[in-house]
Amino acid sequence: MRWSFKLAKLWGIDIYVHYTFMLLLIWIFFSRGAKNDWTTSLISVFFTLIVFGVVTLHEYGHALTARHFGIATRDITLWPFGGVATLQGLPQTPRQEVLVALAGPAVNFVLALATYLFTDFIFIPHLAANFIPIVQVYGVEVLYWFMWSNIVLMAFNLIPAFPMDGGRVLRGFLSKKYDFLTATDKAVSIGRACAIIMAIYGAGYNHMLIIIAIFIWWSGTQELNQAIMLERMRRVKEGTASLADLFGLGLGTMGNVMSHILGMSGFNPNSQINFGETQTSPYNTERRANDAPEYIISEGSVRNSQRPNFPGEGKIIDAEFISDGDDDSSSESKTSSTNNDGLRIVDIK
């Protein structure tokens, strides 16, 4: 992975550390080393590494649960603000998404519970049996710190700030009522509201929260864009895509759009493409001279407009791939300024 180095590989999943994580350790070391107390600095760095060890186990909770549902994990990357498990697919049902999202906090819950049981029912009774005062044993304080660290990590990750774990749980439940895109949009909106609150609070108390808030906003936007693309591709496969969906795939020229659509849909260049959905009329089209309800979307038209808009309303009932060499492409449907390789659109309105 770019700007990171590989730390280890566990359960078939690579662990990477982003270089900015090293900056966090350096900052902690020098900020804690007041009056040349480097022992305190080293202890602070040590506890930070323990926390991120827990974060790594948290991410493995997500990854191994996703694997149970047939979803592979490309890698786990540690950043200054936490860990990210990069899944190579999406849960196929709301139940799967909820379970994968809850698996991480569940790891923290198990670690906190295990630490509590060990400390209160094994370690402290052992000290009492040997007449050792608890206040003289630093390990008790460390164990309680470890327990509470897991509780805080669990609670924080369950905040409904998509794409954090709580936000993914929220999307999972919303997906039971709404389609995937709508559920993602609503989850991202709530996540952005949480990010704003987090940034405002962080400005006065903890600047790290500002970084986390920025990450939530940015990654939430990326997830929403991905959901939009997946929805467009779904419509393409089902044959219900609008022209906005086709060009929204961001494939550039008409030739690339057509190659992508035909390849995904299993059509050959001479096949009909049935859209069958109310949508906007094509931008920069060329109307045939006989005023027949037929339009040409040319490659030149697409190339000359980076972001085509489609004013007006209409319903496209079919389309086919055409080229300058087609015998049935009359001269009236072409202009000297554009290459008319592209789509022939039939508009019933």
C-alpha positions as CSV (number, residue, x, y, z in Angstrom):
1,M,0.0,0.0,0.0
2,R,1.2,3.5,-0.8
3,W,2.8,5.6,2.0
4,S,2.8,2.6,4.3
5,F,5.0,-0.3,5.3
6,K,4.0,-3.9,5.9
7,L,4.1,-4.9,9.6
8,A,2.9,-8.4,9.7
9,K,0.5,-11.0,8.2
10,L,-2.0,-12.8,10.4
11,W,-4.8,-15.1,9.4
12,G,-3.9,-14.5,5.8
13,I,-4.4,-10.7,6.0
14,D,-1.6,-8.2,5.7
15,I,-1.2,-5.5,8.4
16,Y,0.2,-2.1,7.1
17,V,1.2,0.9,9.1
18,H,0.8,4.3,7.5
19,Y,3.9,6.5,7.8
20,T,1.8,9.2,9.5
21,F,1.4,6.8,12.4
22,M,5.1,7.2,13.2
23,L,4.5,11.0,13.4
24,L,1.9,10.3,16.1
25,L,4.4,8.2,18.1
26,I,7.1,10.9,17.8
27,W,4.6,13.6,18.9
28,I,3.6,11.5,21.9
29,F,7.2,10.8,22.9
30,F,8.3,14.5,22.9
31,S,5.0,15.9,24.3
32,R,5.3,13.6,27.3
33,G,9.0,14.1,27.9
34,A,8.6,17.2,30.1
35,K,11.8,18.2,31.9
36,N,13.7,15.4,30.2
37,D,11.6,12.7,31.8
38,W,12.1,10.2,28.9
39,T,10.9,7.3,31.0
40,T,7.4,8.8,31.0
41,S,7.7,9.3,27.3
42,L,8.6,5.7,26.6
43,I,5.8,4.5,28.9
44,S,3.3,6.7,27.0
45,V,4.5,5.3,23.6
46,F,4.3,1.8,25.0
47,F,0.6,2.3,26.1
48,T,-0.2,3.9,22.7
49,L,1.1,0.8,21.0
50,I,-1.0,-1.4,23.3
51,V,-4.1,0.6,22.3
52,F,-3.3,0.2,18.6
53,G,-2.7,-3.5,19.2
54,V,-6.3,-3.6,20.5
55,V,-7.4,-1.6,17.4
56,T,-5.8,-4.2,15.2
57,L,-7.7,-7.0,17.0
58,H,-10.9,-4.8,16.5
59,E,-10.3,-4.7,12.8
60,Y,-9.7,-8.4,12.7
61,G,-13.1,-8.9,14.2
62,H,-14.6,-7.2,11.1
63,A,-12.3,-9.0,8.7
64,L,-12.8,-12.5,10.0
65,T,-16.6,-12.0,10.3
66,A,-16.7,-10.7,6.7
67,R,-14.7,-13.8,5.7
68,H,-17.4,-16.0,7.3
69,F,-19.8,-14.4,4.8
70,G,-17.5,-15.0,1.8
71,I,-16.0,-11.4,1.8
72,A,-12.2,-11.2,1.6
73,T,-10.2,-8.5,3.3
74,R,-7.4,-7.0,1.2
75,D,-5.5,-5.6,4.2
76,I,-5.7,-3.7,7.5
77,T,-4.0,-0.3,7.8
78,L,-3.2,1.5,11.0
79,W,-3.6,5.3,10.9
80,P,-3.0,7.9,13.6
81,F,-6.8,8.0,14.1
82,G,-7.4,4.3,14.1
83,G,-7.5,1.2,11.9
84,V,-9.2,0.5,8.6
85,A,-10.0,-3.0,7.3
86,T,-10.3,-2.8,3.5
87,L,-13.0,-5.3,2.5
88,Q,-13.0,-6.6,-1.1
89,G,-16.8,-6.6,-1.3
90,L,-20.0,-5.5,0.4
91,P,-22.3,-7.5,2.7
92,Q,-25.1,-8.9,0.6
93,T,-27.9,-8.4,3.3
94,P,-28.6,-5.9,6.0
95,R,-28.1,-8.7,8.6
96,Q,-24.6,-9.4,7.3
97,E,-23.7,-5.7,7.4
98,V,-24.9,-5.4,11.0
99,L,-23.0,-8.5,12.1
100,V,-19.8,-7.4,10.3
101,A,-20.0,-3.9,11.8
102,L,-20.7,-5.2,15.4
103,A,-17.9,-7.7,15.3
104,G,-15.2,-5.1,16.0
105,P,-16.9,-3.6,19.1
106,A,-17.7,-7.2,20.2
107,V,-13.9,-7.9,20.3
108,N,-13.5,-4.9,22.6
109,F,-16.4,-6.1,24.8
110,V,-14.8,-9.6,25.2
111,L,-11.4,-8.1,26.0
112,A,-12.9,-5.7,28.6
113,L,-15.0,-8.5,30.2
114,A,-12.1,-10.9,30.3
115,T,-9.8,-8.3,31.9
116,Y,-12.4,-7.5,34.5
117,L,-13.0,-11.1,35.4
118,F,-9.2,-11.8,35.6
119,T,-8.5,-8.7,37.7
120,D,-11.4,-9.0,40.2
121,F,-11.7,-12.7,40.5
122,I,-8.1,-14.0,40.1
123,F,-5.4,-11.3,40.3
124,I,-6.8,-9.2,43.3
125,P,-7.8,-12.3,45.3
126,H,-4.2,-13.6,44.7
127,L,-2.7,-10.4,46.1
128,A,-5.0,-10.5,49.1
129,A,-4.1,-14.1,49.9
130,N,-0.5,-13.1,49.9
131,F,-1.1,-9.9,52.0
132,I,0.1,-7.7,49.2
133,P,-1.6,-4.2,49.2
134,I,-3.2,-3.5,45.9
135,V,-1.9,0.1,45.9
136,Q,1.6,-1.2,45.8
137,V,1.0,-3.3,42.6
138,Y,1.1,-1.2,39.4
139,G,-0.3,-4.1,37.4
140,V,-3.8,-3.6,38.9
141,E,-3.9,-0.1,37.6
142,V,-2.7,-1.2,34.2
143,L,-5.3,-3.9,34.0
144,Y,-8.1,-1.5,34.8
145,W,-6.7,1.0,32.3
146,F,-6.8,-1.8,29.6
147,M,-10.3,-2.7,30.5
148,W,-11.6,0.9,30.3
149,S,-9.6,1.5,27.1
150,N,-11.6,-1.3,25.5
151,I,-14.9,0.1,26.8
152,V,-14.1,3.5,25.4
153,L,-13.1,2.1,22.0
154,M,-16.3,0.0,21.9
155,A,-18.5,3.0,22.8
156,F,-16.8,5.4,20.5
157,N,-17.0,3.1,17.5
158,L,-20.8,2.6,18.1
159,I,-21.4,6.3,17.5
160,P,-23.8,6.4,14.5
161,A,-21.2,8.4,12.4
162,F,-21.1,6.5,9.1
163,P,-18.7,4.9,8.0
164,M,-17.8,4.1,11.7
165,D,-19.2,0.9,13.1
166,G,-22.3,2.5,14.6
167,G,-23.0,4.2,11.2
168,R,-22.8,0.9,9.4
169,V,-25.1,-0.7,11.9
170,L,-27.5,2.2,11.2
171,R,-27.3,1.7,7.5
172,G,-27.9,-2.0,8.0
173,F,-31.2,-1.3,9.8
174,L,-32.1,1.5,7.3
175,S,-31.6,-1.0,4.4
176,K,-34.5,-3.1,5.8
177,K,-36.8,-0.2,4.9
178,Y,-35.0,1.6,2.1
179,D,-32.9,0.6,-0.9
180,F,-29.1,0.5,-0.5
181,L,-28.5,4.0,-2.0
182,T,-31.2,5.7,0.1
183,A,-30.0,4.0,3.2
184,T,-26.4,5.0,2.5
185,D,-27.5,8.6,1.8
186,K,-29.4,8.9,5.1
187,A,-26.5,7.2,7.1
188,V,-24.0,9.6,5.6
189,S,-26.2,12.6,6.4
190,I,-26.4,11.5,10.1
191,G,-22.6,10.8,10.0
192,R,-21.9,14.3,8.8
193,A,-24.0,15.8,11.6
194,C,-22.0,13.7,14.1
195,A,-18.7,14.8,12.4
196,I,-19.7,18.5,12.8
197,I,-20.5,18.0,16.5
198,M,-17.3,16.0,17.0
199,A,-15.2,18.8,15.3
200,I,-16.8,21.5,17.4
201,Y,-16.1,19.6,20.6
202,G,-12.6,18.7,19.5
203,A,-11.7,22.3,18.8
204,G,-12.0,23.0,22.5
205,Y,-10.9,19.7,24.1
206,N,-9.1,17.3,21.8
207,H,-7.8,18.3,18.4
208,M,-7.5,14.6,17.4
209,L,-11.3,14.6,17.2
210,I,-11.1,17.2,14.4
211,I,-9.0,14.8,12.3
212,I,-11.4,12.0,13.0
213,A,-14.3,14.3,12.0
214,I,-12.6,15.2,8.7
215,F,-12.0,11.5,8.0
216,I,-15.7,10.7,8.8
217,W,-16.9,13.4,6.4
218,W,-14.4,12.5,3.6
219,S,-14.8,8.7,3.8
220,G,-18.6,9.0,4.1
221,T,-18.6,11.0,0.9
222,Q,-16.5,8.3,-0.8
223,E,-18.9,5.6,0.4
224,L,-21.9,7.6,-0.9
225,N,-20.2,8.0,-4.3
226,Q,-19.5,4.3,-4.4
227,A,-23.2,3.5,-3.6
228,I,-24.2,5.8,-6.4
229,M,-21.9,4.0,-8.8
230,L,-23.1,0.6,-7.7
231,E,-26.7,1.7,-8.2
232,R,-25.9,3.0,-11.7
233,M,-24.2,-0.3,-12.6
234,R,-27.2,-2.2,-11.2
235,R,-29.5,-0.3,-13.5
236,V,-27.2,-0.9,-16.4
237,K,-27.2,-4.6,-15.8
238,E,-31.0,-4.7,-15.4
239,G,-31.5,-2.5,-18.6
240,T,-33.2,0.3,-16.7
241,A,-30.3,2.9,-16.8
242,S,-30.9,6.5,-17.6
243,L,-28.6,8.5,-19.8
244,A,-27.4,10.3,-16.6
245,D,-26.5,6.9,-15.2
246,L,-24.5,6.0,-18.3
247,F,-22.4,9.1,-18.4
248,G,-22.3,9.2,-14.6
249,L,-20.1,6.1,-14.7
250,G,-17.3,8.6,-15.6
251,L,-15.9,6.6,-18.5
252,G,-15.1,9.6,-20.6
253,T,-15.9,9.2,-24.3
254,M,-19.0,7.6,-25.8
255,G,-16.8,4.8,-27.1
256,N,-15.8,3.9,-23.6
257,V,-19.3,4.2,-22.3
258,M,-20.6,1.9,-25.0
259,S,-17.8,-0.6,-24.6
260,H,-18.5,-0.7,-20.9
261,I,-22.3,-1.0,-21.3
262,L,-22.2,-3.6,-24.0
263,G,-19.5,-5.6,-22.2
264,M,-21.4,-5.7,-18.9
265,S,-24.7,-6.4,-20.5
266,G,-23.5,-9.1,-22.8
267,F,-24.7,-7.3,-25.9
268,N,-22.8,-7.2,-29.2
269,P,-22.5,-3.8,-31.0
270,N,-25.5,-4.4,-33.2
271,S,-27.9,-5.4,-30.4
272,Q,-30.7,-3.3,-29.1
273,I,-30.3,-1.8,-25.6
274,N,-33.7,-1.5,-23.9
275,F,-33.8,1.2,-21.2
276,G,-37.5,1.6,-20.4
277,E,-37.3,4.3,-17.7
278,T,-38.5,7.8,-17.6
279,Q,-35.5,10.1,-17.8
280,T,-34.1,13.4,-19.1
281,S,-33.6,13.9,-22.8
282,P,-30.0,13.8,-24.2
283,Y,-27.8,16.8,-24.1
284,N,-26.3,18.2,-27.4
285,T,-28.3,15.9,-29.6
286,E,-28.9,16.1,-33.4
287,R,-32.5,15.8,-34.5
288,R,-33.1,14.1,-37.8
289,A,-34.3,16.3,-40.7
290,N,-37.6,14.5,-41.1
291,D,-38.4,15.3,-37.4
292,A,-38.6,11.6,-36.5
293,P,-38.4,10.9,-32.8
294,E,-34.8,9.8,-33.1
295,Y,-31.6,11.4,-31.6
296,I,-27.9,10.8,-32.0
297,I,-25.6,11.1,-29.1
298,S,-22.2,11.3,-30.7
299,E,-18.7,10.7,-29.3
300,G,-17.8,14.3,-30.3
301,S,-20.8,15.6,-28.3
302,V,-19.6,13.8,-25.2
303,R,-16.0,14.8,-25.7
304,N,-17.0,18.5,-26.0
305,S,-18.8,18.5,-22.7
306,Q,-17.1,17.2,-19.5
307,R,-20.3,17.2,-17.5
308,P,-23.3,16.6,-19.9
309,N,-26.7,17.9,-18.6
310,F,-29.9,16.5,-20.0
311,P,-32.7,19.2,-20.0
312,G,-36.3,18.3,-20.7
313,E,-38.2,15.2,-20.0
314,G,-38.8,12.1,-22.1
315,K,-38.9,8.3,-22.1
316,I,-36.2,6.4,-24.0
317,I,-37.5,3.1,-25.2
318,D,-34.4,1.8,-26.9
319,A,-31.0,2.6,-28.2
320,E,-28.3,1.0,-30.4
321,F,-24.7,1.4,-31.2
322,I,-24.0,3.2,-34.5
323,S,-20.9,4.4,-36.4
324,D,-20.2,6.5,-39.5
325,G,-19.9,3.4,-41.5
326,D,-23.4,2.2,-40.9
327,D,-25.5,2.0,-44.1
328,D,-28.6,3.2,-42.4
329,S,-27.0,6.4,-40.9
330,S,-28.3,9.1,-43.2
331,S,-26.4,12.3,-43.8
332,E,-29.2,14.3,-42.1
333,S,-28.2,12.7,-38.8
334,K,-24.6,13.8,-39.0
335,T,-22.8,17.1,-38.8
336,S,-19.4,17.9,-40.2
337,S,-18.1,19.0,-36.7
338,T,-18.6,15.8,-34.8
339,N,-17.8,12.1,-35.0
340,N,-21.2,10.4,-34.9
341,D,-20.0,7.0,-33.5
342,G,-22.2,6.6,-30.5
343,L,-25.8,5.9,-29.6
344,R,-29.1,6.2,-31.6
345,I,-31.8,7.1,-29.1
346,V,-35.5,6.7,-29.8
347,D,-37.6,9.1,-27.8
348,I,-41.3,8.5,-27.7
349,K,-42.2,12.0,-26.6
